[in-house]
Amino acid sequence: GNKIQAGIKKEHLQKLQRNITKGEWRIFDEFSVKKATGMYRPTTHNYRIVFEYSTVISPSEKISESIWLDLVPFNSVLSGTLDQNKLV
């Protein structure tokens, strides 16, 4: 139920992108899990998923109708008090 950052290496994008459609649920097999580091990470999760050439993407039934969007108060953005390691 938590969001996690995911990435596809440029050389694998051509093979994998045809199986990914915005707004549709998918099942992913054969991927790596690595420590999430650096500034402006898109989620607060400590790890990230890296899709490999061997990653298999399969259709899935819709599991939830949730939007999965976490907005922060605009005043928090203006105040500069947010963690700079997280993307807002």
Backbone atoms as SQL, in Angstrom:
CREATE TABLE atoms (id INTEGER PRIMARY KEY, chain TEXT, resi INTEGER, resn TEXT, atom TEXT, x REAL, y REAL, z REAL);
INSERT INTO atoms VALUES
  (1, 'A', 1, 'GLY', 'N', 0.792, -1.205, 0.000),
  (2, 'A', 1, 'GLY', 'CA', 0.000, 0.000, 0.000),
  (3, 'A', 1, 'GLY', 'C', 0.827, 1.259, 0.000),
  (4, 'A', 2, 'ASN', 'N', 2.157, 1.163, -0.016),
  (5, 'A', 2, 'ASN', 'CA', 2.999, 2.353, -0.037),
  (6, 'A', 2, 'ASN', 'C', 3.531, 2.612, -1.434),
  (7, 'A', 3, 'LYS', 'N', 3.748, 3.887, -1.748),
  (8, 'A', 3, 'LYS', 'CA', 4.348, 4.239, -3.037),
  (9, 'A', 3, 'LYS', 'C', 5.846, 4.003, -2.958),
  (10, 'A', 4, 'ILE', 'N', 6.437, 3.604, -4.083),
  (11, 'A', 4, 'ILE', 'CA', 7.871, 3.407, -4.161),
  (12, 'A', 4, 'ILE', 'C', 8.357, 3.957, -5.497),
  (13, 'A', 5, 'GLN', 'N', 9.528, 4.560, -5.478),
  (14, 'A', 5, 'GLN', 'CA', 10.136, 5.089, -6.695),
  (15, 'A', 5, 'GLN', 'C', 10.544, 3.931, -7.595),
  (16, 'A', 6, 'ALA', 'N', 10.407, 4.121, -8.895),
  (17, 'A', 6, 'ALA', 'CA', 10.822, 3.098, -9.856),
  (18, 'A', 6, 'ALA', 'C', 11.496, 3.766, -11.040),
  (19, 'A', 7, 'GLY', 'N', 12.425, 3.044, -11.646),
  (20, 'A', 7, 'GLY', 'CA', 13.123, 3.593, -12.798),
  (21, 'A', 7, 'GLY', 'C', 13.446, 2.523, -13.819),
  (22, 'A', 8, 'ILE', 'N', 13.544, 2.960, -15.065),
  (23, 'A', 8, 'ILE', 'CA', 13.901, 2.078, -16.169),
  (24, 'A', 8, 'ILE', 'C', 15.131, 2.671, -16.838),
  (25, 'A', 9, 'LYS', 'N', 16.176, 1.866, -16.989),
  (26, 'A', 9, 'LYS', 'CA', 17.373, 2.343, -17.681),
  (27, 'A', 9, 'LYS', 'C', 17.019, 2.638, -19.139),
  (28, 'A', 10, 'LYS', 'N', 17.669, 3.643, -19.684),
  (29, 'A', 10, 'LYS', 'CA', 17.365, 4.095, -21.042),
  (30, 'A', 10, 'LYS', 'C', 17.438, 2.955, -22.063),
  (31, 'A', 11, 'GLU', 'N', 18.416, 2.073, -21.895),
  (32, 'A', 11, 'GLU', 'CA', 18.582, 0.984, -22.854),
  (33, 'A', 11, 'GLU', 'C', 17.476, -0.076, -22.769),
  (34, 'A', 12, 'HIS', 'N', 16.695, -0.078, -21.678),
  (35, 'A', 12, 'HIS', 'CA', 15.603, -1.043, -21.520),
  (36, 'A', 12, 'HIS', 'C', 14.232, -0.425, -21.810),
  (37, 'A', 13, 'LEU', 'N', 14.193, 0.872, -21.984),
  (38, 'A', 13, 'LEU', 'CA', 12.933, 1.589, -22.154),
  (39, 'A', 13, 'LEU', 'C', 12.141, 1.107, -23.367),
  (40, 'A', 14, 'GLN', 'N', 12.793, 0.927, -24.494),
  (41, 'A', 14, 'GLN', 'CA', 12.111, 0.504, -25.719),
  (42, 'A', 14, 'GLN', 'C', 11.340, -0.801, -25.510),
  (43, 'A', 15, 'LYS', 'N', 11.965, -1.774, -24.839),
  (44, 'A', 15, 'LYS', 'CA', 11.342, -3.077, -24.629),
  (45, 'A', 15, 'LYS', 'C', 10.169, -3.000, -23.648),
  (46, 'A', 16, 'LEU', 'N', 10.315, -2.210, -22.577),
  (47, 'A', 16, 'LEU', 'CA', 9.332, -2.224, -21.496),
  (48, 'A', 16, 'LEU', 'C', 8.175, -1.243, -21.667),
  (49, 'A', 17, 'GLN', 'N', 8.382, -0.117, -22.355),
  (50, 'A', 17, 'GLN', 'CA', 7.362, 0.932, -22.391),
  (51, 'A', 17, 'GLN', 'C', 6.068, 0.508, -23.087),
  (52, 'A', 18, 'ARG', 'N', 6.136, -0.425, -24.006),
  (53, 'A', 18, 'ARG', 'CA', 4.919, -0.850, -24.707),
  (54, 'A', 18, 'ARG', 'C', 3.967, -1.619, -23.794),
  (55, 'A', 19, 'ASN', 'N', 4.455, -2.071, -22.635),
  (56, 'A', 19, 'ASN', 'CA', 3.630, -2.827, -21.691),
  (57, 'A', 19, 'ASN', 'C', 3.111, -1.976, -20.536),
  (58, 'A', 20, 'ILE', 'N', 3.435, -0.689, -20.539),
  (59, 'A', 20, 'ILE', 'CA', 3.031, 0.194, -19.444),
  (60, 'A', 20, 'ILE', 'C', 2.096, 1.269, -19.988),
  (61, 'A', 21, 'THR', 'N', 0.914, 1.374, -19.411),
  (62, 'A', 21, 'THR', 'CA', -0.064, 2.379, -19.804),
  (63, 'A', 21, 'THR', 'C', -0.474, 3.168, -18.567),
  (64, 'A', 22, 'LYS', 'N', -0.428, 4.470, -18.650),
  (65, 'A', 22, 'LYS', 'CA', -0.792, 5.332, -17.538),
  (66, 'A', 22, 'LYS', 'C', -2.201, 4.997, -17.046),
  (67, 'A', 23, 'GLY', 'N', -2.326, 4.847, -15.726),
  (68, 'A', 23, 'GLY', 'CA', -3.617, 4.605, -15.111),
  (69, 'A', 23, 'GLY', 'C', -4.038, 3.142, -15.050),
  (70, 'A', 24, 'GLU', 'N', -3.266, 2.243, -15.640),
  (71, 'A', 24, 'GLU', 'CA', -3.615, 0.825, -15.610),
  (72, 'A', 24, 'GLU', 'C', -2.707, 0.080, -14.644),
  (73, 'A', 25, 'TRP', 'N', -3.275, -0.910, -13.966),
  (74, 'A', 25, 'TRP', 'CA', -2.539, -1.736, -13.016),
  (75, 'A', 25, 'TRP', 'C', -1.742, -2.792, -13.772),
  (76, 'A', 26, 'ARG', 'N', -0.536, -3.095, -13.264),
  (77, 'A', 26, 'ARG', 'CA', 0.337, -4.098, -13.860),
  (78, 'A', 26, 'ARG', 'C', 1.008, -4.921, -12.763),
  (79, 'A', 27, 'ILE', 'N', 1.470, -6.106, -13.124),
  (80, 'A', 27, 'ILE', 'CA', 2.262, -6.963, -12.250),
  (81, 'A', 27, 'ILE', 'C', 3.679, -6.977, -12.812),
  (82, 'A', 28, 'PHE', 'N', 4.676, -6.748, -11.952),
  (83, 'A', 28, 'PHE', 'CA', 6.071, -6.726, -12.368),
  (84, 'A', 28, 'PHE', 'C', 6.820, -7.889, -11.727),
  (85, 'A', 29, 'ASP', 'N', 7.548, -8.635, -12.525),
  (86, 'A', 29, 'ASP', 'CA', 8.401, -9.722, -12.052),
  (87, 'A', 29, 'ASP', 'C', 9.814, -9.485, -12.553),
  (88, 'A', 30, 'GLU', 'N', 10.792, -9.936, -11.778),
  (89, 'A', 30, 'GLU', 'CA', 12.216, -9.852, -12.163),
  (90, 'A', 30, 'GLU', 'C', 12.707, -8.400, -12.224),
  (91, 'A', 31, 'PHE', 'N', 12.855, -7.770, -11.070),
  (92, 'A', 31, 'PHE', 'CA', 13.387, -6.422, -10.968),
  (93, 'A', 31, 'PHE', 'C', 14.322, -6.356, -9.768),
  (94, 'A', 32, 'SER', 'N', 15.101, -5.290, -9.667),
  (95, 'A', 32, 'SER', 'CA', 16.018, -5.094, -8.547),
  (96, 'A', 32, 'SER', 'C', 15.414, -4.102, -7.560),
  (97, 'A', 33, 'VAL', 'N', 15.801, -4.232, -6.299),
  (98, 'A', 33, 'VAL', 'CA', 15.421, -3.280, -5.258),
  (99, 'A', 33, 'VAL', 'C', 16.716, -2.695, -4.708),
  (100, 'A', 34, 'LYS', 'N', 16.831, -1.370, -4.740),
  (101, 'A', 34, 'LYS', 'CA', 18.052, -0.700, -4.304),
  (102, 'A', 34, 'LYS', 'C', 17.709, 0.404, -3.321),
  (103, 'A', 35, 'LYS', 'N', 18.695, 0.842, -2.568),
  (104, 'A', 35, 'LYS', 'CA', 18.528, 1.926, -1.609),
  (105, 'A', 35, 'LYS', 'C', 18.242, 3.226, -2.360),
  (106, 'A', 36, 'ALA', 'N', 17.242, 3.969, -1.927),
  (107, 'A', 36, 'ALA', 'CA', 16.913, 5.273, -2.526),
  (108, 'A', 36, 'ALA', 'C', 17.774, 6.335, -1.854),
  (109, 'A', 37, 'THR', 'N', 18.556, 7.045, -2.652),
  (110, 'A', 37, 'THR', 'CA', 19.447, 8.068, -2.123),
  (111, 'A', 37, 'THR', 'C', 19.308, 9.346, -2.934),
  (112, 'A', 38, 'GLY', 'N', 19.977, 10.385, -2.488),
  (113, 'A', 38, 'GLY', 'CA', 20.017, 11.633, -3.237),
  (114, 'A', 38, 'GLY', 'C', 18.926, 12.607, -2.852),
  (115, 'A', 39, 'MET', 'N', 19.013, 13.778, -3.432),
  (116, 'A', 39, 'MET', 'CA', 18.039, 14.832, -3.152),
  (117, 'A', 39, 'MET', 'C', 16.840, 14.711, -4.083),
  (118, 'A', 40, 'TYR', 'N', 15.703, 15.243, -3.645),
  (119, 'A', 40, 'TYR', 'CA', 14.465, 15.331, -4.418),
  (120, 'A', 40, 'TYR', 'C', 13.939, 13.968, -4.857),
  (121, 'A', 41, 'ARG', 'N', 13.956, 13.015, -3.927),
  (122, 'A', 41, 'ARG', 'CA', 13.378, 11.707, -4.222),
  (123, 'A', 41, 'ARG', 'C', 11.865, 11.848, -4.321),
  (124, 'A', 42, 'PRO', 'N', 11.210, 11.153, -5.262),
  (125, 'A', 42, 'PRO', 'CA', 9.773, 11.320, -5.480),
  (126, 'A', 42, 'PRO', 'C', 8.888, 10.650, -4.425),
  (127, 'A', 43, 'THR', 'N', 9.438, 9.777, -3.574),
  (128, 'A', 43, 'THR', 'CA', 8.657, 9.168, -2.501),
  (129, 'A', 43, 'THR', 'C', 9.479, 9.192, -1.223),
  (130, 'A', 44, 'THR', 'N', 8.834, 8.903, -0.106),
  (131, 'A', 44, 'THR', 'CA', 9.543, 8.840, 1.170),
  (132, 'A', 44, 'THR', 'C', 10.044, 7.428, 1.455),
  (133, 'A', 45, 'HIS', 'N', 9.789, 6.501, 0.561),
  (134, 'A', 45, 'HIS', 'CA', 10.222, 5.112, 0.744),
  (135, 'A', 45, 'HIS', 'C', 11.754, 5.042, 0.728),
  (136, 'A', 46, 'ASN', 'N', 12.325, 4.196, 1.578),
  (137, 'A', 46, 'ASN', 'CA', 13.785, 4.089, 1.677),
  (138, 'A', 46, 'ASN', 'C', 14.420, 3.312, 0.529),
  (139, 'A', 47, 'TYR', 'N', 13.599, 2.644, -0.267),
  (140, 'A', 47, 'TYR', 'CA', 14.119, 1.840, -1.374),
  (141, 'A', 47, 'TYR', 'C', 13.448, 2.238, -2.677),
  (142, 'A', 48, 'ARG', 'N', 14.041, 1.805, -3.787),
  (143, 'A', 48, 'ARG', 'CA', 13.475, 2.070, -5.111),
  (144, 'A', 48, 'ARG', 'C', 13.559, 0.792, -5.941),
  (145, 'A', 49, 'ILE', 'N', 12.703, 0.688, -6.927),
  (146, 'A', 49, 'ILE', 'CA', 12.691, -0.450, -7.835),
  (147, 'A', 49, 'ILE', 'C', 13.424, -0.048, -9.112),
  (148, 'A', 50, 'VAL', 'N', 14.249, -0.961, -9.629),
  (149, 'A', 50, 'VAL', 'CA', 14.926, -0.734, -10.904),
  (150, 'A', 50, 'VAL', 'C', 14.517, -1.863, -11.840),
  (151, 'A', 51, 'PHE', 'N', 13.851, -1.507, -12.934),
  (152, 'A', 51, 'PHE', 'CA', 13.443, -2.500, -13.916),
  (153, 'A', 51, 'PHE', 'C', 14.635, -2.877, -14.777),
  (154, 'A', 52, 'GLU', 'N', 14.789, -4.159, -15.039),
  (155, 'A', 52, 'GLU', 'CA', 15.905, -4.692, -15.813),
  (156, 'A', 52, 'GLU', 'C', 15.399, -5.165, -17.184),
  (157, 'A', 53, 'TYR', 'N', 16.305, -5.563, -18.051),
  (158, 'A', 53, 'TYR', 'CA', 15.900, -6.093, -19.350),
  (159, 'A', 53, 'TYR', 'C', 15.061, -7.361, -19.167),
  (160, 'A', 54, 'SER', 'N', 15.327, -8.118, -18.108),
  (161, 'A', 54, 'SER', 'CA', 14.607, -9.366, -17.847),
  (162, 'A', 54, 'SER', 'C', 13.260, -9.154, -17.155),
  (163, 'A', 55, 'THR', 'N', 12.912, -7.902, -16.815),
  (164, 'A', 55, 'THR', 'CA', 11.640, -7.621, -16.147),
  (165, 'A', 55, 'THR', 'C', 10.470, -8.043, -17.028),
  (166, 'A', 56, 'VAL', 'N', 9.508, -8.726, -16.405),
  (167, 'A', 56, 'VAL', 'CA', 8.307, -9.175, -17.107),
  (168, 'A', 56, 'VAL', 'C', 7.130, -8.357, -16.583),
  (169, 'A', 57, 'ILE', 'N', 6.360, -7.753, -17.483),
  (170, 'A', 57, 'ILE', 'CA', 5.208, -6.928, -17.115),
  (171, 'A', 57, 'ILE', 'C', 3.953, -7.612, -17.620),
  (172, 'A', 58, 'SER', 'N', 3.018, -7.885, -16.686),
  (173, 'A', 58, 'SER', 'CA', 1.777, -8.584, -17.031),
  (174, 'A', 58, 'SER', 'C', 0.577, -7.737, -16.636),
  (175, 'A', 59, 'PRO', 'N', -0.569, -7.905, -17.328),
  (176, 'A', 59, 'PRO', 'CA', -1.797, -7.195, -16.942),
  (177, 'A', 59, 'PRO', 'C', -2.256, -7.610, -15.544),
  (178, 'A', 60, 'SER', 'N', -3.014, -6.742, -14.902),
  (179, 'A', 60, 'SER', 'CA', -3.566, -7.022, -13.580),
  (180, 'A', 60, 'SER', 'C', -4.958, -6.417, -13.482),
  (181, 'A', 61, 'GLU', 'N', -5.777, -7.017, -12.645),
  (182, 'A', 61, 'GLU', 'CA', -7.078, -6.415, -12.348),
  (183, 'A', 61, 'GLU', 'C', -6.858, -5.173, -11.498),
  (184, 'A', 62, 'LYS', 'N', -7.771, -4.215, -11.574),
  (185, 'A', 62, 'LYS', 'CA', -7.680, -3.005, -10.757),
  (186, 'A', 62, 'LYS', 'C', -7.845, -3.390, -9.291),
  (187, 'A', 63, 'ILE', 'N', -6.913, -2.946, -8.469),
  (188, 'A', 63, 'ILE', 'CA', -6.905, -3.302, -7.054),
  (189, 'A', 63, 'ILE', 'C', -7.514, -2.200, -6.202),
  (190, 'A', 64, 'SER', 'N', -7.397, -0.946, -6.651),
  (191, 'A', 64, 'SER', 'CA', -7.880, 0.182, -5.866),
  (192, 'A', 64, 'SER', 'C', -8.285, 1.319, -6.791),
  (193, 'A', 65, 'GLU', 'N', -9.179, 2.161, -6.315),
  (194, 'A', 65, 'GLU', 'CA', -9.600, 3.357, -7.053),
  (195, 'A', 65, 'GLU', 'C', -8.871, 4.598, -6.540),
  (196, 'A', 66, 'SER', 'N', -7.957, 4.426, -5.573),
  (197, 'A', 66, 'SER', 'CA', -7.245, 5.559, -4.986),
  (198, 'A', 66, 'SER', 'C', -6.381, 6.261, -6.016),
  (199, 'A', 67, 'ILE', 'N', -6.195, 7.566, -5.824),
  (200, 'A', 67, 'ILE', 'CA', -5.401, 8.375, -6.727),
  (201, 'A', 67, 'ILE', 'C', -3.913, 8.269, -6.387),
  (202, 'A', 68, 'TRP', 'N', -3.559, 7.981, -5.166),
  (203, 'A', 68, 'TRP', 'CA', -2.172, 7.821, -4.724),
  (204, 'A', 68, 'TRP', 'C', -1.366, 9.105, -4.860),
  (205, 'A', 69, 'LEU', 'N', -1.968, 10.200, -4.490),
  (206, 'A', 69, 'LEU', 'CA', -1.305, 11.494, -4.568),
  (207, 'A', 69, 'LEU', 'C', -1.212, 12.088, -3.170),
  (208, 'A', 70, 'ASP', 'N', -0.009, 12.481, -2.753),
  (209, 'A', 70, 'ASP', 'CA', 0.207, 13.083, -1.435),
  (210, 'A', 70, 'ASP', 'C', 0.631, 14.533, -1.616),
  (211, 'A', 71, 'LEU', 'N', -0.293, 15.435, -1.415),
  (212, 'A', 71, 'LEU', 'CA', 0.024, 16.855, -1.541),
  (213, 'A', 71, 'LEU', 'C', 0.391, 17.430, -0.178),
  (214, 'A', 72, 'VAL', 'N', 1.361, 18.340, -0.167),
  (215, 'A', 72, 'VAL', 'CA', 1.740, 19.012, 1.078),
  (216, 'A', 72, 'VAL', 'C', 1.143, 20.404, 1.069),
  (217, 'A', 73, 'PRO', 'N', 0.902, 20.974, 2.244),
  (218, 'A', 73, 'PRO', 'CA', 0.369, 22.340, 2.289),
  (219, 'A', 73, 'PRO', 'C', 1.324, 23.321, 1.616),
  (220, 'A', 74, 'PHE', 'N', 0.773, 24.242, 0.831),
  (221, 'A', 74, 'PHE', 'CA', 1.593, 25.193, 0.084),
  (222, 'A', 74, 'PHE', 'C', 2.445, 26.051, 1.004),
  (223, 'A', 75, 'ASN', 'N', 1.931, 26.376, 2.190),
  (224, 'A', 75, 'ASN', 'CA', 2.702, 27.173, 3.154),
  (225, 'A', 75, 'ASN', 'C', 3.975, 26.447, 3.568),
  (226, 'A', 76, 'SER', 'N', 3.942, 25.129, 3.625),
  (227, 'A', 76, 'SER', 'CA', 5.137, 24.354, 3.956),
  (228, 'A', 76, 'SER', 'C', 6.192, 24.484, 2.861),
  (229, 'A', 77, 'VAL', 'N', 5.746, 24.550, 1.623),
  (230, 'A', 77, 'VAL', 'CA', 6.671, 24.720, 0.502),
  (231, 'A', 77, 'VAL', 'C', 7.338, 26.096, 0.587),
  (232, 'A', 78, 'LEU', 'N', 6.540, 27.124, 0.813),
  (233, 'A', 78, 'LEU', 'CA', 7.060, 28.493, 0.873),
  (234, 'A', 78, 'LEU', 'C', 7.983, 28.716, 2.058),
  (235, 'A', 79, 'SER', 'N', 7.716, 28.030, 3.169),
  (236, 'A', 79, 'SER', 'CA', 8.521, 28.252, 4.385),
  (237, 'A', 79, 'SER', 'C', 9.915, 27.647, 4.282),
  (238, 'A', 80, 'GLY', 'N', 10.109, 26.702, 3.366),
  (239, 'A', 80, 'GLY', 'CA', 11.427, 26.075, 3.221),
  (240, 'A', 80, 'GLY', 'C', 11.749, 25.067, 4.292),
  (241, 'A', 81, 'THR', 'N', 10.745, 24.614, 5.030),
  (242, 'A', 81, 'THR', 'CA', 10.977, 23.672, 6.136),
  (243, 'A', 81, 'THR', 'C', 10.898, 22.208, 5.715),
  (244, 'A', 82, 'LEU', 'N', 10.557, 21.942, 4.467),
  (245, 'A', 82, 'LEU', 'CA', 10.431, 20.564, 4.013),
  (246, 'A', 82, 'LEU', 'C', 11.801, 19.931, 3.785),
  (247, 'A', 83, 'ASP', 'N', 11.862, 18.623, 3.907),
  (248, 'A', 83, 'ASP', 'CA', 13.091, 17.851, 3.680),
  (249, 'A', 83, 'ASP', 'C', 13.489, 17.951, 2.215),
  (250, 'A', 84, 'GLN', 'N', 14.659, 18.487, 1.911),
  (251, 'A', 84, 'GLN', 'CA', 15.094, 18.661, 0.523),
  (252, 'A', 84, 'GLN', 'C', 15.466, 17.362, -0.154),
  (253, 'A', 85, 'ASN', 'N', 15.503, 16.272, 0.584),
  (254, 'A', 85, 'ASN', 'CA', 15.763, 14.981, -0.025),
  (255, 'A', 85, 'ASN', 'C', 14.498, 14.387, -0.659),
  (256, 'A', 86, 'LYS', 'N', 13.369, 15.033, -0.442),
  (257, 'A', 86, 'LYS', 'CA', 12.090, 14.549, -0.982),
  (258, 'A', 86, 'LYS', 'C', 11.564, 15.538, -2.004),
  (259, 'A', 87, 'LEU', 'N', 11.103, 15.043, -3.135),
  (260, 'A', 87, 'LEU', 'CA', 10.533, 15.871, -4.180),
  (261, 'A', 87, 'LEU', 'C', 9.114, 16.268, -3.790),
  (262, 'A', 88, 'VAL', 'N', 8.781, 17.543, -3.943),
  (263, 'A', 88, 'VAL', 'CA', 7.427, 18.030, -3.636),
  (264, 'A', 88, 'VAL', 'C', 6.824, 18.545, -4.913);
